[in-house]
């Protein structure tokens, strides 16, 4: 298995957990508070990161090919 695919899958698992955790926090927050705004911004960034990692896995992008070849 390619090093890049392993790294991207690890990042996908970690970011999925953090996204679910952030989404679960919305049950305990009131709209308009500072914490709510921070959670919304954090969720948008996490979803964007998930999309980038998902696209990298789908397209089989290999940015770590040089590192893998040197090992």
C-alpha positions, 0 to 999 in steps of 0.5 A: 500500500502506498504511503500517501494512501495510508496517511490520507486514510489516517487523516480521514479517520481523525477528521471524521471523528473531530467533525462528528464531535463538533457536530454533537456539540451543537446540541449543547450550544445556544445560537449567537454565542461565541462558542457557537460561532467558533463551532460553526467556523471549525465545522466548515474548516473540518468539512473542507479538509474532509473534502480535500482528503476524500478527493485525494484518496479518490484521485489516488494522489501520491505526494509522498512518492519521493519519500517512499522511494527514498526509504 
